[in-house]
Amino acid sequence: MGVGGSDNESFGNAGIPSSGFSTGMSDCIHEACDDLANVDPATEATSTNALIGVLWQLAATRP
């Protein structure tokens, strides 16, 4: 994702490595209308599985 535009921006600006991915942004992100009604369970499941997969690979390659 690079530096900027989201919750990881302050880390990048401080020189702290960070990473992430986006499933698309709604018009409500970080706004008052950003609530649980905007959550898509299928997208959350896919995102969680992607995170678990990456962590599993990192753990498997760590000496």
C-alpha positions in Angstrom: 0.0 0.0 0.0 2.9 2.3 0.6 3.0 5.3 2.9 -0.1 7.6 3.1 -3.8 7.6 3.1 -4.7 5.4 6.0 -4.0 4.2 9.5 -0.4 3.2 8.7 0.6 6.6 7.5 2.1 7.8 10.8 4.2 4.6 11.0 5.6 5.2 7.5 6.3 8.8 8.2 8.3 7.8 11.2 10.3 5.3 9.2 8.7 2.3 10.7 8.0 -0.5 8.1 4.4 -1.3 7.7 2.2 -3.1 5.2 -1.4 -3.8 4.4 -3.9 -4.3 1.7 -7.2 -2.7 0.7 -10.5 -4.3 -0.2 -11.7 -1.0 -1.4 -12.8 2.1 0.4 -16.3 3.1 1.1 -17.4 6.7 1.1 -17.8 6.5 4.8 -14.3 5.5 5.8 -13.3 7.5 8.9 -16.6 9.3 8.8 -19.6 9.3 11.2 -21.4 6.9 8.8 -18.6 4.3 9.1 -20.3 1.7 11.1 -21.0 -2.1 11.3 -23.6 -1.8 8.5 -20.7 -1.2 6.1 -19.0 -4.5 7.0 -19.2 -7.3 4.5 -18.8 -10.7 6.3 -17.5 -12.4 3.1 -14.8 -9.8 2.6 -13.8 -9.9 6.2 -13.4 -13.7 6.0 -11.3 -13.4 2.9 -9.1 -10.7 4.5 -8.7 -12.7 7.7 -7.7 -15.8 5.7 -5.2 -13.8 3.7 -3.6 -12.5 6.9 -3.4 -15.9 8.4 -1.8 -17.2 5.2 0.9 -14.5 5.3 1.6 -15.0 9.0 1.8 -18.8 8.5 4.3 -18.4 5.7 6.4 -15.9 7.8 6.4 -18.3 10.7 7.4 -21.3 8.5 10.4 -19.5 7.1 11.6 -18.0 10.3 14.8 -19.8 11.6 
